[in-house]
């Protein structure tokens, strides 16, 4: 491997040169930490951008939090059209995600989790953003990102500057951007169509339960409580003392139970000595999430015997239907309650987790049609859901193909296989040598203290004298680092 991280066995296209990202940047500017209000900034207010503003391929100016009136801000941190921004802290898939800022509202500031890249003239900004999205660079960033939790990975400025690039001549950069703009815009249309299709299918899926399980039962139906329709039990509590023992058994927990789907890829075990029979699941049991985020509490799934010989914990509730209720019908009723947000009216919330107690679940209404009607409605529901699933599977397949095609286009673009090389293009090495010489001839800039101004002084924000350290309510967590 070379110092830039490229395999020496990979040939360079004509006119290209291997560089580090830092070789083609004039500076990286870090944002600042602010205490903000839990609302977006209104027009005329200062706002601090969240990492979600840079997460999904475009700059979303609405993803910001308002800076309280009177808090000192530094206008040098303001985001402007044409800025190249990356998130330095995010999930593994999005840490280092780049965006090119288009038209945006004024008075939006870099946060301490965002960085502004200032490229030199050897690099087209649009090309740079595409390059940072390429599979080659994404693999490097994801591999170098630090942090023990996938929900929050970090990338340092040093690691970012060491990101390997294959730099083409500026003329070819423009050809690459033009080709990618054309190809990816068409791909984006296809992706948007598939995503809209899946959203419509989800609406149809919910409508099936509202139609087949009406809010007002017809004349020959009975309306009872969940307790009258079957038995409700809470699973066994987990305890460190039961992590080992003579009768270790697998169990399901809330992480295993999705809407009408049980995920058995991560099933844990604990000791059920003498009590396994009480908590063993049986074919036809309906499991509901007891503790979840509010809109997912009560999410139900039907246990169909897989995995075998498994118990359940107290993060789940079990419903066992009486003889006059089909388990499949009970599942339909609970799915309707989930989508109608019926369970949300019964929950209690602790630390952002909603809990649906057995007592409250028992009191929820439960419609019971005659058994022959239940069978007809279950069959009709299965038929409709199967048709929707077939269309949804095709839409999902299209999205996977689009993702693979996007990666292939970017991979080819940044290995010289998307656009032709032209012998009259000025080689990237010549431009890079000239810029290095100019950089070496420049005097080293003196480090100056950033000047901060109160957000309330709108007319003179850029000229207000710097505050004394004791008067500054916000402190910088990173310095602006000229390269």
DRENDO-1510 file (C-alpha; in Angstrom, 1 decimal, always signed):
<recs>
REC; n; res; u; v; w
REC; 1; UNK; +0.0; +0.0; +0.0 .
REC; 2; UNK; +1.2; +3.5; -0.7 .
REC; 3; UNK; +1.1; +6.4; +1.8 .
REC; 4; UNK; -2.2; +7.5; +0.4 .
REC; 5; UNK; -3.9; +4.2; +0.9 .
REC; 6; UNK; -4.1; +3.2; -2.7 .
REC; 7; UNK; -3.0; -0.2; -3.9 .
REC; 8; UNK; +0.2; +0.3; -6.0 .
REC; 9; UNK; -1.1; -2.3; -8.4 .
REC; 10; UNK; -3.9; -0.1; -9.5 .
REC; 11; UNK; -2.9; +1.8; -12.6 .
REC; 12; UNK; -3.6; +5.5; -13.0 .
REC; 13; UNK; -5.6; +6.9; -15.9 .
REC; 14; UNK; -3.7; +9.3; -18.1 .
REC; 15; UNK; -3.2; +12.7; -16.5 .
REC; 16; UNK; -4.4; +11.6; -13.1 .
REC; 17; UNK; -2.4; +11.6; -9.8 .
REC; 18; UNK; -2.8; +10.0; -6.4 .
REC; 19; UNK; -3.3; +12.5; -3.6 .
REC; 20; UNK; -4.6; +12.8; -0.1 .
REC; 21; UNK; -7.7; +15.0; +0.5 .
REC; 22; UNK; -5.6; +17.4; +2.5 .
REC; 23; UNK; -3.4; +18.0; -0.6 .
REC; 24; UNK; -6.2; +19.6; -2.4 .
REC; 25; UNK; -7.7; +21.6; +0.4 .
REC; 26; UNK; -6.9; +25.1; +1.4 .
REC; 27; UNK; -8.4; +24.7; +4.9 .
REC; 28; UNK; -10.9; +22.7; +7.0 .
REC; 29; UNK; -13.1; +24.9; +9.2 .
REC; 30; UNK; -14.7; +23.4; +12.3 .
REC; 31; UNK; -18.0; +24.5; +13.7 .
REC; 32; UNK; -18.9; +25.4; +17.3 .
REC; 33; UNK; -21.0; +24.1; +20.2 .
REC; 34; UNK; -24.0; +26.1; +21.1 .
REC; 35; UNK; -26.8; +25.8; +23.6 .
REC; 36; UNK; -29.9; +26.0; +21.4 .
REC; 37; UNK; -33.6; +26.0; +21.6 .
REC; 38; UNK; -35.5; +22.9; +20.6 .
REC; 39; UNK; -37.0; +24.5; +17.5 .
REC; 40; UNK; -35.9; +25.6; +14.0 .
REC; 41; UNK; -34.6; +29.2; +13.6 .
REC; 42; UNK; -37.1; +31.6; +12.1 .
REC; 43; UNK; -36.1; +34.0; +9.3 .
REC; 44; UNK; -33.7; +36.6; +10.7 .
REC; 45; UNK; -32.7; +34.4; +13.7 .
REC; 46; UNK; -29.4; +32.6; +14.0 .
REC; 47; UNK; -29.6; +28.8; +13.8 .
REC; 48; UNK; -27.1; +26.0; +14.3 .
REC; 49; UNK; -27.3; +23.1; +11.8 .
REC; 50; UNK; -27.8; +19.5; +12.9 .
REC; 51; UNK; -25.9; +16.5; +11.4 .
REC; 52; UNK; -29.2; +15.5; +9.8 .
REC; 53; UNK; -28.8; +18.6; +7.6 .
REC; 54; UNK; -25.9; +16.9; +5.8 .
REC; 55; UNK; -27.1; +13.3; +6.0 .
REC; 56; UNK; -29.1; +12.5; +2.9 .
REC; 57; UNK; -27.2; +13.8; -0.1 .
REC; 58; UNK; -28.4; +17.4; +0.0 .
REC; 59; UNK; -28.2; +20.3; +2.4 .
REC; 60; UNK; -31.5; +20.5; +4.4 .
REC; 61; UNK; -31.6; +24.0; +5.9 .
REC; 62; UNK; -34.7; +23.1; +7.9 .
REC; 63; UNK; -32.6; +20.7; +10.1 .
REC; 64; UNK; -31.4; +23.4; +12.5 .
REC; 65; UNK; -32.0; +24.6; +16.0 .
REC; 66; UNK; -32.5; +28.3; +17.0 .
REC; 67; UNK; -29.7; +30.1; +18.9 .
REC; 68; UNK; -31.3; +31.9; +21.9 .
REC; 69; UNK; -31.6; +35.7; +21.5 .
REC; 70; UNK; -28.6; +37.4; +23.0 .
REC; 71; UNK; -26.2; +34.5; +22.7 .
REC; 72; UNK; -22.9; +35.6; +21.1 .
REC; 73; UNK; -22.2; +34.1; +17.7 .
REC; 74; UNK; -19.3; +34.4; +15.3 .
REC; 75; UNK; -20.4; +35.3; +11.8 .
REC; 76; UNK; -17.3; +33.6; +10.4 .
REC; 77; UNK; -19.1; +30.3; +11.1 .
REC; 78; UNK; -22.1; +31.2; +8.9 .
REC; 79; UNK; -22.9; +28.8; +6.1 .
REC; 80; UNK; -23.0; +30.2; +2.6 .
REC; 81; UNK; -24.1; +28.9; -0.8 .
REC; 82; UNK; -21.3; +26.9; -2.4 .
REC; 83; UNK; -19.9; +25.6; +0.8 .
REC; 84; UNK; -18.8; +22.0; +0.9 .
REC; 85; UNK; -19.9; +20.5; +4.3 .
REC; 86; UNK; -19.3; +17.1; +5.9 .
REC; 87; UNK; -20.6; +15.7; +9.2 .
REC; 88; UNK; -17.8; +14.7; +11.4 .
REC; 89; UNK; -20.1; +12.7; +13.8 .
REC; 90; UNK; -22.9; +10.5; +12.6 .
REC; 91; UNK; -23.8; +6.8; +12.1 .
REC; 92; UNK; -21.3; +4.6; +10.4 .
REC; 93; UNK; -23.2; +4.9; +7.1 .
REC; 94; UNK; -23.3; +8.7; +7.2 .
REC; 95; UNK; -20.2; +9.9; +9.1 .
REC; 96; UNK; -18.2; +12.1; +6.7 .
REC; 97; UNK; -21.3; +12.5; +4.5 .
REC; 98; UNK; -20.7; +15.5; +2.1 .
REC; 99; UNK; -23.1; +18.1; +0.7 .
REC; 100; UNK; -22.7; +21.1; -1.5 .
REC; 101; UNK; -24.8; +23.9; -0.2 .
REC; 102; UNK; -27.1; +25.5; -2.7 .
REC; 103; UNK; -29.4; +28.5; -2.0 .
REC; 104; UNK; -30.1; +28.6; +1.8 .
REC; 105; UNK; -31.4; +30.9; +4.4 .
REC; 106; UNK; -29.1; +33.3; +6.0 .
REC; 107; UNK; -27.7; +33.0; +9.6 .
REC; 108; UNK; -27.2; +29.3; +9.7 .
REC; 109; UNK; -24.0; +28.3; +11.6 .
REC; 110; UNK; -21.7; +25.3; +11.5 .
REC; 111; UNK; -22.1; +23.1; +14.6 .
REC; 112; UNK; -19.3; +21.3; +16.4 .
REC; 113; UNK; -20.3; +18.2; +14.5 .
REC; 114; UNK; -19.9; +19.7; +11.1 .
REC; 115; UNK; -16.8; +20.7; +9.0 .
REC; 116; UNK; -16.5; +23.1; +6.1 .
REC; 117; UNK; -14.0; +22.0; +3.4 .
REC; 118; UNK; -12.3; +24.7; +1.3 .
REC; 119; UNK; -10.8; +23.2; -1.8 .
REC; 120; UNK; -8.1; +24.9; -3.9 .
REC; 121; UNK; -8.6; +25.7; -7.5 .
REC; 122; UNK; -7.3; +22.3; -8.6 .
REC; 123; UNK; -10.6; +20.8; -7.5 .
REC; 124; UNK; -14.2; +21.4; -8.7 .
REC; 125; UNK; -16.5; +21.5; -5.7 .
REC; 126; UNK; -19.1; +19.3; -7.4 .
REC; 127; UNK; -16.5; +16.8; -8.3 .
REC; 128; UNK; -15.2; +16.8; -4.7 .
REC; 129; UNK; -18.6; +16.0; -3.2 .
REC; 130; UNK; -19.1; +13.1; -5.7 .
REC; 131; UNK; -15.6; +11.9; -4.8 .
REC; 132; UNK; -16.3; +11.9; -1.1 .
REC; 133; UNK; -19.5; +9.8; -1.9 .
REC; 134; UNK; -17.6; +7.2; -3.9 .
REC; 135; UNK; -17.3; +3.7; -2.6 .
REC; 136; UNK; -13.5; +4.0; -2.4 .
REC; 137; UNK; -13.6; +7.0; -0.1 .
REC; 138; UNK; -16.6; +5.8; +1.9 .
REC; 139; UNK; -14.8; +2.5; +2.6 .
REC; 140; UNK; -11.9; +4.5; +3.9 .
REC; 141; UNK; -14.0; +6.8; +6.1 .
REC; 142; UNK; -16.2; +4.1; +7.6 .
REC; 143; UNK; -13.1; +2.0; +8.3 .
REC; 144; UNK; -11.3; +4.9; +10.1 .
REC; 145; UNK; -14.3; +6.3; +12.0 .
REC; 146; UNK; -13.8; +6.0; +15.7 .
REC; 147; UNK; -16.4; +5.2; +18.4 .
REC; 148; UNK; -17.8; +2.1; +20.1 .
REC; 149; UNK; -21.4; +2.7; +19.1 .
REC; 150; UNK; -22.6; +2.5; +15.5 .
REC; 151; UNK; -25.2; +5.2; +16.3 .
REC; 152; UNK; -22.4; +7.8; +16.7 .
REC; 153; UNK; -19.1; +7.5; +14.9 .
REC; 154; UNK; -16.5; +10.2; +14.6 .
REC; 155; UNK; -14.0; +11.2; +12.0 .
REC; 156; UNK; -11.1; +13.4; +12.9 .
REC; 157; UNK; -9.7; +16.2; +10.7 .
REC; 158; UNK; -6.4; +14.3; +10.4 .
REC; 159; UNK; -8.1; +11.1; +9.2 .
REC; 160; UNK; -10.3; +13.1; +6.8 .
REC; 161; UNK; -7.2; +14.9; +5.3 .
REC; 162; UNK; -5.6; +11.5; +4.8 .
REC; 163; UNK; -8.5; +10.2; +2.7 .
REC; 164; UNK; -7.1; +8.8; -0.6 .
REC; 165; UNK; -8.2; +10.3; -3.9 .
REC; 166; UNK; -7.3; +9.8; -7.5 .
REC; 167; UNK; -7.2; +13.3; -8.9 .
REC; 168; UNK; -8.0; +13.9; -12.6 .
REC; 169; UNK; -7.3; +17.0; -14.6 .
REC; 170; UNK; -9.7; +19.8; -13.9 .
REC; 171; UNK; -11.2; +19.5; -17.4 .
REC; 172; UNK; -11.9; +15.8; -16.8 .
REC; 173; UNK; -13.4; +16.6; -13.4 .
REC; 174; UNK; -16.0; +18.8; -15.2 .
REC; 175; UNK; -16.7; +15.9; -17.7 .
REC; 176; UNK; -17.2; +13.5; -14.8 .
REC; 177; UNK; -19.5; +15.9; -13.0 .
REC; 178; UNK; -21.6; +16.4; -16.2 .
REC; 179; UNK; -21.9; +12.7; -16.8 .
REC; 180; UNK; -22.8; +11.9; -13.1 .
REC; 181; UNK; -25.3; +14.7; -13.0 .
REC; 182; UNK; -27.1; +13.3; -16.0 .
REC; 183; UNK; -26.9; +9.6; -15.0 .
REC; 184; UNK; -27.7; +10.0; -11.3 .
REC; 185; UNK; -30.5; +12.5; -11.9 .
REC; 186; UNK; -32.3; +9.8; -13.9 .
REC; 187; UNK; -31.5; +7.2; -11.3 .
REC; 188; UNK; -32.9; +9.6; -8.6 .
REC; 189; UNK; -36.1; +9.8; -10.5 .
REC; 190; UNK; -36.4; +6.0; -10.6 .
REC; 191; UNK; -35.6; +5.8; -6.8 .
REC; 192; UNK; -38.1; +8.4; -6.0 .
REC; 193; UNK; -40.8; +6.6; -8.0 .
REC; 194; UNK; -40.0; +3.3; -6.2 .
REC; 195; UNK; -40.0; +5.0; -2.8 .
REC; 196; UNK; -43.4; +6.7; -3.5 .
REC; 197; UNK; -44.7; +3.3; -4.5 .
REC; 198; UNK; -43.7; +1.8; -1.2 .
REC; 199; UNK; -45.2; +4.6; +0.7 .
REC; 200; UNK; -48.5; +4.1; -1.1 .
REC; 201; UNK; -48.4; +0.4; -0.5 .
REC; 202; UNK; -47.9; +1.1; +3.2 .
REC; 203; UNK; -51.0; +3.3; +3.2 .
REC; 204; UNK; -52.9; +0.5; +1.4 .
REC; 205; UNK; -51.7; -2.1; +3.9 .
REC; 206; UNK; -53.0; -0.1; +6.8 .
REC; 207; UNK; -56.3; +0.5; +5.0 .
REC; 208; UNK; -56.9; -3.2; +4.7 .
REC; 209; UNK; -57.0; -3.5; +8.5 .
REC; 210; UNK; -59.3; -0.5; +8.9 .
REC; 211; UNK; -61.7; -2.0; +6.2 .
REC; 212; UNK; -61.7; -5.6; +7.4 .
REC; 213; UNK; -61.8; -4.8; +11.1 .
REC; 214; UNK; -64.3; -1.9; +11.3 .
REC; 215; UNK; -64.4; +0.4; +14.2 .
REC; 216; UNK; -68.1; -0.2; +14.7 .
REC; 217; UNK; -68.8; -4.0; +14.6 .
REC; 218; UNK; -71.8; -5.2; +12.5 .
REC; 219; UNK; -74.9; -6.6; +14.0 .
REC; 220; UNK; -73.9; -10.2; +14.5 .
REC; 221; UNK; -70.5; -9.4; +16.0 .
REC; 222; UNK; -69.7; -9.2; +19.7 .
REC; 223; UNK; -67.7; -6.3; +21.1 .
REC; 224; UNK; -65.8; -7.5; +24.2 .
REC; 225; UNK; -62.5; -6.6; +25.9 .
REC; 226; UNK; -59.2; -8.3; +25.2 .
REC; 227; UNK; -59.4; -10.0; +28.5 .
REC; 228; UNK; -62.7; -11.6; +27.5 .
REC; 229; UNK; -61.3; -12.7; +24.1 .
REC; 230; UNK; -58.3; -14.5; +25.6 .
REC; 231; UNK; -55.6; -14.6; +28.3 .
REC; 232; UNK; -52.9; -12.0; +28.6 .
REC; 233; UNK; -49.6; -12.7; +30.3 .
REC; 234; UNK; -46.3; -10.8; +30.8 .
REC; 235; UNK; -43.1; -12.6; +30.1 .
REC; 236; UNK; -40.4; -13.4; +32.6 .
REC; 237; UNK; -38.1; -10.6; +33.9 .
REC; 238; UNK; -34.4; -10.8; +33.2 .
REC; 239; UNK; -31.9; -10.9; +36.0 .
REC; 240; UNK; -28.1; -11.2; +36.2 .
REC; 241; UNK; -28.5; -14.3; +38.4 .
REC; 242; UNK; -30.1; -16.2; +35.6 .
REC; 243; UNK; -27.4; -15.6; +33.0 .
REC; 244; UNK; -26.1; -19.0; +33.8 .
REC; 245; UNK; -27.8; -22.1; +35.2 .
REC; 246; UNK; -28.7; -25.8; +34.7 .
REC; 247; UNK; -31.7; -25.1; +32.3 .
REC; 248; UNK; -30.6; -22.5; +29.8 .
REC; 249; UNK; -33.3; -21.8; +27.3 .
REC; 250; UNK; -33.7; -19.3; +24.4 .
REC; 251; UNK; -36.1; -16.4; +24.8 .
REC; 252; UNK; -37.6; -13.7; +22.7 .
REC; 253; UNK; -37.6; -10.1; +23.6 .
REC; 254; UNK; -38.8; -6.9; +22.1 .
REC; 255; UNK; -35.9; -6.7; +19.7 .
REC; 256; UNK; -37.1; -10.0; +18.1 .
REC; 257; UNK; -40.8; -9.0; +17.5 .
REC; 258; UNK; -41.7; -6.9; +14.6 .
REC; 259; UNK; -45.2; -6.4; +12.9 .
REC; 260; UNK; -46.2; -10.0; +12.1 .
REC; 261; UNK; -42.6; -11.0; +11.9 .
REC; 262; UNK; -40.3; -12.7; +14.4 .
REC; 263; UNK; -36.5; -12.1; +13.8 .
REC; 264; UNK; -34.6; -15.0; +15.3 .
REC; 265; UNK; -31.1; -13.9; +14.2 .
REC; 266; UNK; -30.3; -12.6; +17.7 .
REC; 267; UNK; -32.0; -14.8; +20.3 .
REC; 268; UNK; -30.5; -14.8; +23.8 .
REC; 269; UNK; -30.6; -17.4; +26.6 .
REC; 270; UNK; -31.1; -17.5; +30.4 .
REC; 271; UNK; -31.8; -20.1; +33.1 .
REC; 272; UNK; -35.5; -21.2; +33.2 .
REC; 273; UNK; -35.0; -23.9; +35.8 .
REC; 274; UNK; -38.4; -25.2; +36.9 .
REC; 275; UNK; -40.5; -22.6; +35.2 .
REC; 276; UNK; -39.8; -23.0; +31.5 .
REC; 277; UNK; -43.3; -24.5; +30.9 .
REC; 278; UNK; -45.0; -21.3; +32.2 .
REC; 279; UNK; -43.2; -19.1; +29.7 .
REC; 280; UNK; -42.8; -21.5; +26.7 .
REC; 281; UNK; -44.4; -20.2; +23.6 .
REC; 282; UNK; -47.0; -22.2; +21.7 .
REC; 283; UNK; -48.1; -22.1; +18.1 .
REC; 284; UNK; -50.8; -19.4; +17.8 .
REC; 285; UNK; -49.6; -17.2; +20.6 .
REC; 286; UNK; -49.7; -13.5; +19.7 .
REC; 287; UNK; -46.8; -11.5; +21.1 .
REC; 288; UNK; -47.0; -7.7; +21.6 .
REC; 289; UNK; -44.3; -5.2; +22.4 .
REC; 290; UNK; -44.8; -4.1; +26.1 .
REC; 291; UNK; -42.1; -1.5; +26.0 .
REC; 292; UNK; -41.3; +0.5; +22.8 .
REC; 293; UNK; -41.3; +4.0; +21.3 .
REC; 294; UNK; -44.8; +5.4; +21.6 .
REC; 295; UNK; -45.9; +4.8; +18.0 .
REC; 296; UNK; -44.6; +1.1; +18.0 .
REC; 297; UNK; -45.8; +0.0; +21.5 .
REC; 298; UNK; -48.2; -3.0; +21.1 .
REC; 299; UNK; -46.5; -4.0; +17.8 .
REC; 300; UNK; -47.8; -7.6; +17.3 .
REC; 301; UNK; -46.5; -10.8; +15.7 .
REC; 302; UNK; -48.0; -14.3; +15.5 .
REC; 303; UNK; -45.7; -17.1; +16.8 .
REC; 304; UNK; -45.9; -19.9; +14.3 .
REC; 305; UNK; -43.5; -22.4; +16.1 .
REC; 306; UNK; -40.2; -20.9; +14.9 .
REC; 307; UNK; -37.8; -20.8; +16.6 .
REC; 308; UNK; -38.8; -24.0; +18.6 .
REC; 309; UNK; -38.8; -24.4; +22.3 .
REC; 310; UNK; -38.5; -20.7; +23.1 .
REC; 311; UNK; -39.8; -18.5; +26.0 .
REC; 312; UNK; -40.4; -14.8; +26.2 .
REC; 313; UNK; -39.4; -12.0; +28.6 .
REC; 314; UNK; -41.3; -9.2; +30.3 .
REC; 315; UNK; -40.6; -6.8; +27.4 .
REC; 316; UNK; -43.4; -8.7; +25.6 .
REC; 317; UNK; -47.0; -9.6; +26.3 .
REC; 318; UNK; -48.6; -12.8; +25.2 .
REC; 319; UNK; -52.2; -13.2; +24.1 .
REC; 320; UNK; -53.7; -16.6; +23.9 .
REC; 321; UNK; -57.0; -16.6; +22.1 .
REC; 322; UNK; -60.1; -18.4; +23.5 .
REC; 323; UNK; -61.8; -21.1; +21.3 .
REC; 324; UNK; -64.1; -18.7; +19.6 .
REC; 325; UNK; -61.3; -16.5; +18.4 .
REC; 326; UNK; -58.8; -17.4; +15.7 .
REC; 327; UNK; -55.2; -16.4; +16.5 .
REC; 328; UNK; -55.0; -14.9; +13.0 .
REC; 329; UNK; -58.1; -12.8; +13.7 .
REC; 330; UNK; -56.6; -11.6; +17.0 .
REC; 331; UNK; -53.4; -10.6; +15.0 .
REC; 332; UNK; -55.6; -8.6; +12.6 .
REC; 333; UNK; -57.4; -6.8; +15.5 .
REC; 334; UNK; -54.1; -5.9; +17.2 .
REC; 335; UNK; -52.5; -4.7; +13.9 .
REC; 336; UNK; -55.6; -2.4; +13.4 .
REC; 337; UNK; -55.2; -1.1; +17.0 .
REC; 338; UNK; -51.5; -0.4; +16.3 .
REC; 339; UNK; -52.1; +1.6; +13.1 .
REC; 340; UNK; -55.1; +3.4; +14.6 .
REC; 341; UNK; -52.8; +4.4; +17.5 .
REC; 342; UNK; -55.2; +2.8; +19.9 .
REC; 343; UNK; -52.5; +1.4; +22.1 .
REC; 344; UNK; -50.9; +4.8; +22.5 .
REC; 345; UNK; -54.0; +5.9; +24.5 .
REC; 346; UNK; -53.2; +3.3; +27.1 .
REC; 347; UNK; -49.5; +3.7; +27.6 .
REC; 348; UNK; -47.4; +5.3; +30.3 .
REC; 349; UNK; -44.1; +6.8; +29.3 .
REC; 350; UNK; -40.8; +6.5; +31.2 .
REC; 351; UNK; -37.6; +8.0; +29.7 .
REC; 352; UNK; -39.0; +8.1; +26.2 .
REC; 353; UNK; -40.1; +4.5; +26.3 .
REC; 354; UNK; -43.9; +3.7; +26.2 .
REC; 355; UNK; -45.2; +0.8; +28.3 .
REC; 356; UNK; -48.4; -1.1; +27.7 .
REC; 357; UNK; -49.2; -3.0; +30.9 .
REC; 358; UNK; -51.1; -6.2; +30.9 .
REC; 359; UNK; -53.9; -4.5; +32.9 .
REC; 360; UNK; -54.4; -1.8; +30.3 .
REC; 361; UNK; -54.2; -4.2; +27.4 .
REC; 362; UNK; -56.9; -6.3; +28.9 .
REC; 363; UNK; -59.3; -3.4; +28.9 .
REC; 364; UNK; -58.9; -2.6; +25.2 .
REC; 365; UNK; -62.0; -3.4; +23.0 .
REC; 366; UNK; -61.9; -6.5; +20.9 .
REC; 367; UNK; -64.5; -7.3; +18.2 .
REC; 368; UNK; -65.4; -10.9; +17.6 .
REC; 369; UNK; -67.4; -11.9; +14.5 .
REC; 370; UNK; -68.7; -15.5; +14.1 .
REC; 371; UNK; -66.0; -18.0; +13.4 .
REC; 372; UNK; -67.0; -18.5; +9.7 .
REC; 373; UNK; -66.7; -14.7; +9.2 .
REC; 374; UNK; -63.4; -14.7; +10.9 .
REC; 375; UNK; -62.1; -17.3; +8.5 .
REC; 376; UNK; -63.3; -15.4; +5.5 .
REC; 377; UNK; -61.8; -12.1; +6.7 .
REC; 378; UNK; -58.5; -13.7; +7.6 .
REC; 379; UNK; -58.4; -15.3; +4.1 .
REC; 380; UNK; -59.2; -12.0; +2.4 .
REC; 381; UNK; -56.6; -10.2; +4.5 .
REC; 382; UNK; -53.9; -12.8; +3.6 .
REC; 383; UNK; -54.9; -12.5; -0.1 .
REC; 384; UNK; -54.6; -8.7; -0.2 .
REC; 385; UNK; -51.4; -8.5; +1.9 .
REC; 386; UNK; -49.8; -11.1; -0.4 .
REC; 387; UNK; -50.6; -9.0; -3.4 .
REC; 388; UNK; -49.2; -5.9; -1.8 .
REC; 389; UNK; -46.1; -7.8; -0.6 .
REC; 390; UNK; -45.4; -8.9; -4.2 .
REC; 391; UNK; -45.5; -5.4; -5.5 .
REC; 392; UNK; -43.4; -4.2; -2.5 .
REC; 393; UNK; -40.8; -6.8; -3.1 .
REC; 394; UNK; -40.4; -5.7; -6.7 .
REC; 395; UNK; -40.1; -2.0; -5.5 .
REC; 396; UNK; -37.5; -3.1; -2.9 .
REC; 397; UNK; -35.6; -5.0; -5.6 .
REC; 398; UNK; -35.6; -1.9; -7.8 .
REC; 399; UNK; -34.1; +0.1; -4.9 .
REC; 400; UNK; -31.4; -2.4; -4.3 .
REC; 401; UNK; -30.5; -2.4; -8.1 .
REC; 402; UNK; -30.5; +1.4; -8.0 .
REC; 403; UNK; -28.1; +1.4; -5.0 .
REC; 404; UNK; -25.8; -1.1; -6.7 .
REC; 405; UNK; -25.9; +1.0; -10.0 .
REC; 406; UNK; -25.1; +4.2; -8.1 .
REC; 407; UNK; -22.1; +2.6; -6.5 .
REC; 408; UNK; -20.9; +1.2; -9.8 .
REC; 409; UNK; -21.2; +4.6; -11.5 .
REC; 410; UNK; -19.3; +6.4; -8.7 .
REC; 411; UNK; -16.7; +3.6; -8.6 .
REC; 412; UNK; -16.1; +3.9; -12.4 .
REC; 413; UNK; -16.2; +7.7; -12.3 .
REC; 414; UNK; -13.3; +7.8; -9.8 .
REC; 415; UNK; -11.2; +5.2; -11.4 .
REC; 416; UNK; -11.2; +6.8; -14.8 .
REC; 417; UNK; -13.7; +4.5; -16.5 .
REC; 418; UNK; -16.7; +6.8; -16.9 .
REC; 419; UNK; -15.4; +9.5; -19.2 .
REC; 420; UNK; -12.6; +9.6; -21.7 .
REC; 421; UNK; -9.1; +11.0; -21.0 .
REC; 422; UNK; -8.0; +13.7; -23.4 .
REC; 423; UNK; -4.3; +14.3; -24.2 .
REC; 424; UNK; -4.7; +18.1; -24.3 .
REC; 425; UNK; -6.0; +18.3; -20.7 .
REC; 426; UNK; -3.4; +19.9; -18.4 .
REC; 427; UNK; -2.2; +17.0; -16.2 .
REC; 428; UNK; -3.4; +17.1; -12.6 .
REC; 429; UNK; +0.2; +16.7; -11.4 .
REC; 430; UNK; +1.3; +19.9; -13.1 .
REC; 431; UNK; -1.5; +21.9; -11.4 .
REC; 432; UNK; -0.8; +20.2; -8.1 .
REC; 433; UNK; +2.9; +21.1; -8.3 .
REC; 434; UNK; +2.1; +24.7; -9.1 .
REC; 435; UNK; -0.2; +25.0; -6.1 .
REC; 436; UNK; +2.3; +23.3; -3.8 .
REC; 437; UNK; +4.9; +25.9; -4.9 .
REC; 438; UNK; +2.5; +28.8; -4.3 .
REC; 439; UNK; +1.6; +27.4; -0.9 .
REC; 440; UNK; +5.2; +27.0; +0.1 .
REC; 441; UNK; +5.9; +30.6; -0.9 .
REC; 442; UNK; +3.1; +32.0; +1.2 .
REC; 443; UNK; +3.9; +33.3; +4.7 .
REC; 444; UNK; +2.5; +31.2; +7.5 .
REC; 445; UNK; -0.7; +32.9; +8.7 .
REC; 446; UNK; -0.9; +34.2; +12.3 .
REC; 447; UNK; -3.5; +32.5; +14.5 .
REC; 448; UNK; -6.1; +35.1; +15.5 .
REC; 449; UNK; -8.8; +34.8; +18.1 .
REC; 450; UNK; -12.3; +34.6; +16.5 .
REC; 451; UNK; -14.5; +37.6; +17.2 .
REC; 452; UNK; -18.0; +36.9; +18.5 .
REC; 453; UNK; -21.0; +39.1; +18.4 .
REC; 454; UNK; -24.4; +38.9; +20.1 .
REC; 455; UNK; -27.1; +37.4; +17.9 .
REC; 456; UNK; -29.5; +40.3; +18.7 .
REC; 457; UNK; -27.2; +42.9; +17.0 .
REC; 458; UNK; -28.4; +42.2; +13.5 .
REC; 459; UNK; -27.2; +45.3; +11.7 .
REC; 460; UNK; -23.6; +45.3; +13.0 .
REC; 461; UNK; -23.1; +41.5; +13.4 .
REC; 462; UNK; -19.8; +41.5; +11.6 .
REC; 463; UNK; -18.2; +44.6; +13.2 .
REC; 464; UNK; -19.1; +44.2; +16.9 .
REC; 465; UNK; -15.9; +44.2; +19.1 .
REC; 466; UNK; -14.9; +40.8; +20.5 .
REC; 467; UNK; -16.3; +39.8; +23.8 .
REC; 468; UNK; -14.1; +39.1; +26.8 .
REC; 469; UNK; -13.7; +35.4; +27.6 .
REC; 470; UNK; -15.8; +35.8; +30.7 .
REC; 471; UNK; -18.6; +37.4; +28.7 .
REC; 472; UNK; -18.8; +34.7; +26.0 .
REC; 473; UNK; -21.6; +32.2; +26.7 .
REC; 474; UNK; -20.5; +29.7; +24.1 .
REC; 475; UNK; -17.0; +28.2; +23.8 .
REC; 476; UNK; -15.5; +26.7; +20.7 .
REC; 477; UNK; -14.9; +22.9; +20.9 .
REC; 478; UNK; -12.7; +22.9; +17.8 .
REC; 479; UNK; -10.4; +25.5; +16.2 .
REC; 480; UNK; -10.5; +26.6; +12.6 .
REC; 481; UNK; -7.5; +24.8; +11.1 .
REC; 482; UNK; -5.7; +26.2; +8.1 .
REC; 483; UNK; -3.8; +23.6; +6.2 .
</recs>
